[in-house]
Amino acid sequence: MYKKEELVVRIVELRGDYFQMGLEQGKELNSLSGFLQIDQLREWTSQANGQKSKEMVEVFSPELFQELRGLAEGLNMELESTIKLFSGYDVVFPEMGCTTLVNDGYYVRNYDFSPEMYDARLVFMRPCNGYTSIGFSQQIIGRLDGMNEKGLVVGLHFVNDEHKDEGFIATTIVRMLLERCANIDEAIAFITTIPHGYCYNYSITDKSGKSLLIEASPQQQVINFTDPLICTNHFKSERLRSKNRTNIQGSVKRMEYVSSLLTRELSPMSIYHHFNKENSPLFFKHYKEYFGTLHTVVYSPKDLSVIIGIGENCTPMIFSLKEFIEGRLTLPEYIKGTINQAPRK
């Protein structure tokens, strides 16, 4: 029997320098008792080297380092402890699922995980000295997916945690890409230099309409330009196929279903409903097994619009990143949706 629950995603608006935005988020978290799973984060980062994490963040993203400084002050926490918990460097993280299609100038995605470990935050960020962006946060500074003012869109897809090495988790890498890259070429240049902690796929597109799949392991990254782009949770390249999990049937099945949609002419709104309806082969309810659909999002790089729904059969909200940049967008406090949790398998 399914258990019906309301899922509330808060909308966070951040403007200013990175230290100020970190400070604001630290104070926000302090005021939200029980929002952040600190005990879980401590478990995931128990083996991390705080000093090494600090050094790596400073090298690869001085902007995020300043945000972490502000976050530490807002949380009344030591800087090294804050960086260890939130930087995403050398972190253990559970499996998750996601399905993405990039086609005809839009990027649509379902994100599948557990509501218990979901930030449930949609962040609009306008830094003084970086690209403005919109994206769903994870571990506060990280992003599950997002789009910046230049039209670069990035999302992550978990593949395997059995080939772990010291490096950044994908949520931090997505955030860094949105922060500093204006297009696919810049994204390739950056993502192939940063140390990767796990095996992940990255689905990327930009305002030009080009789409890119990056299969990334700690040892190597495989670049594949593909149009249309369909991405789930396994590696397809011969060079990295051996790093897949033993059972990838579900991932393959989702990819095949998305391929079948390409025979139809679909607008961004119609493709949203194909992903978001409760009986879609792309919508899952196994939240207790970390595989339940939490949000559906459609990013349109050319006009910087975003269609968002939380949970299943959600009447979507539409936002304009362009209007946010121009100061013409009035943001609500939250987006609500409904999830129906299936019994544990």
N, C-alpha and C positions, 0 to 999 in steps of 0.2 A: 504494500500500500504506500502510495506517495505521500510525502509530508510537505505541505505547502508553506513557504516562508517568504516574507518580504525581504528584498535585498535593496539597500540604500547606498548609492554611490555619492559621496560628497564632491562638490565642485570647489576646487581651490584655485584662487587667483593670486599670482605672485608677480610683483614688479619691483625692480630695483637692482642693486648689485648682489652678487652671489652670497656674500656674508649676510646681508640683510634678509635675503630670502631663506637662508638656512636658519637664521635666528627666529624668523616668523614661524617656520615649520616646527622648530623645537618647542616654542611656546604653545603652538596649536596642539602638539602631541601631549604636552604636559597637562593641558586642559581637558583632554579626552581620555578619561580613565578607562583602561581596558581596551583601548583602540588597537594598540600595537602589541604584538605577541613577543614581548621582550625575552621571555624565557625560551621561546622557540628560536629566536635569533641567536641567543647565547649558545644554544645547543649547536646550531648550524655553524657557528664561528668559533667553537671551542678550540680548534686546532690551528686557527689562523694566527699569523705573526703580525701583531699590530704595528710594529715599527716598519716591517717590510711593506705592509698595506699602505701606510702613510707615504713611504717613499715612492711607490708605484703610482698612487693617485696624483702626487705632485708632478711626476714626470709626464703622465699621459693626459691629465686634465687638471691644470691649475685652477680652473673655474670651479670644478666640483670640490677641490680641496678647500677653497674659500667657503663654499656652501656647507661643507662638513664642519668647518670651524664655527660658523654661525649656528649650525644645528647643535653642536656640543654646548655652546653657551646657552641656547634656549632650553636645552634639556638638563642643564646643570650637571653635565657629565664630562669626564676627562676626555681630551681630544683623541688620544690613542684608542680609548674604549669605544668612542663614537665611530671612529674610522673602521675599527675592527668589526663593529656591528652592521654598519650601513654602507660601506664602500663597495661591497660586492667582490672584494678580492679574497681569493682562497676560501670560498664559502661552500658548505655542503647544502644542496637544495634538492627537494623531492621532484619526482616526475610530474610533468604537466602536458597538456595537449593543446593543439591549435590547428586551425585550417584556414588557409588564405588563398584567394584568387585575385590576381591582378590582370585586368583586361579592359580594353576600351576606355582607358584613362581613369579608372577607379581601382581602389585597393579595398577588398572586403575581407573581414576576418572574424572568426569566432575564437574566443579565448576560453579554454577549459581548464579548471583547477578546482580548488576547494574554497568556499566562502570564508572558512575559518582562517585561511592564510592569504587572504586577498586584501590588499590595502583598501579597496573600495574608494579610491580617490581618482578623480579626473582633474588633471592639473593644467591650467593655462599659465604659462610662464613667459614673462617679458623681461629678460635681463638687460641691464644697461649696456653690456659689452658681449653679447652673444645672440644667437638666433632665437626669436620667439617661437614657442612650440605649444602644442596640445598633446597630451598623452596620458595613458593610465599608469599610475605609479606602482612600484613594488619596492619594498624596503625603503620607502620614502623618496630617495634620490634616483632610484632606478626607474626604468620604463619598460612595460610589457610591449607596447607599441605606441606609435606617435607620428606626428607630422610637424615639420617646422615651416617657417615663413617662406623658405625658398621652394617649398613643395616636395622636399625629401620625405618619404614615408618609409618607416622601418618597423618590422615586427620580428619576434623571436619564436622559434619552434624547437622544443626540447627533443633530442635524439637519444642520448645515452649518458649515463653517469659512471660507466664502468671504466672509462679511459681518462679519468680525472688527472689533472696536473695543476701546479700552482699557476693561477691566473685569475682574470676577472670573470665573474658570472655574466650571463647574457644580458640581464636587465641593466647592468651598468654600461655594458658595451652599446646597447641601443640608445641609452641616454647620451653617451659621448658622441655617437654618430649624429644624433639630432642637434646636439649642441654646436658642433663645429663643421659639419659637412653640408654643402649647398646642393650637391648632386651625386649621382652614382659614381662618377670617377673619383671624387674626393672620398667617398665612402670606401671604395676599394683600397685606396692608398692608405687609409687609416686602419681599417679592420685587419689588414694583413701584417700590420706591425705590432698590434697590441697582443699581449699574452692571453690566451683563452684557457679557461679552467675546465670546460666541459665540451661535449659534442652537441652542437646546436646548428640548426639552419637559420639563416636570416633572409627574409623576403624583403626586397627593397625596390622602390620605384621613385621616379622624380617627375618634375614638371614636363620633361621632354616626352614622357610616355614610355621610355625604356624601362624594362624590368629585369631584375637581377636576383639570382639565387646564390647565396654564399653558403656552402657546406663547410662548417668550421669544426675542426678538432683541435686539441692542444698542440698536435704535431704539425698540422698543415691545414690550409684553406683552399677549397676548390671553387673557382669562379665560373658561373654559368649564366650567360645572357639568354633569356627565354621569354617569348611572347606568344601567347599568354603565359603567365606564371601560375602554377599550382603548387602549393607547398603544404606538407603536413609534417609528420614526425619521424621521417627516416631519410637516410642518405641514398641517393640514386646513382652517384658516380661510382665507377669501378674502383677508383683509388681509395674510397672511404667506406664502401659497402660492408666491409668486414667489421666495422665499428657499430653497426646497427644492433639493436636488441634482437633477441632470438625470435620474438613474436612481433611482427610488424603488419599483420594481416589487417588490423583495424585502420592503421595509417594508410595502407594501400587502398583499402576499400573506400575511404573518404576521398582519396585522390581520384579514384575512378568515377565516383559520383559527381564531383566537381567538373570533371572532364565532360560528363554527359550534359551539363548545363550549357556548354559552349555552343551547342547547336541552336540555341535560342538567342534572340536579341533581347538583352536585359538592360534596363536602366539601373542606375545606382540604387534607387528605391526598391525596384523589384528584386534585385539580387539580395538586398538586405533581408527581404521577407523570406527568400529561399533559405537563407542561413538561420534566420531567427525563429521560424515557426516550430512549434513543439514536436511535430511529427517529421521534421527534416532529418535525413540520415546524418546531418552535420551537427545536430543538437543533442547533447547528452545530459543525463540526469544522475550520473554516478558520482555525486559530490563527495561522499564519504571515501571514495577511492581516488580522490583528487582528479576526477575526470567528469566534471559537470560544467556546462556552458554558463559562463558568468556575464560576458558581454559580447555583443555583436557591434562591429563598427565598420563604416565605409568612409574612407578618406578619398577625397577628390583633389589631387595636387594642382590641377589647372586653375580652379577657382577658390582653393583653400577652404572648401566646405567639408563638414563632417556630419555623418548620420550616425546616431548612437542609440542603442537599446540595451537595457539591463534585464537579464533573465529572459524568459520565453514569451513569445507572442506580444512583444512590447511595442506599443505605439512609439515610434522613434522621435527623438529630438534632433533638430538640425542646428548646427552652430557654424559660424563663419570666423575662421582665424583672421581673415582680412579685417573684419569689423572689430575684432578684439584689438588688433594692432592699432587701428585708427581711433580706438576709444569709444566706439559706437555700440558695443555689445554689452547688454545687461545680462549678467549670468544669474541663473537660479542657484539656490543653495545646494540642491541635490537632484539626482535622477533616481526614481524608484522603479523597481521591477519585481517580478515574482519568479521564484525557483521552486520546483517540485522535486524533492530529494527522493531518489529511488532507495529501496531497502538495500542494506549492505549485501554484496554478493556472497 
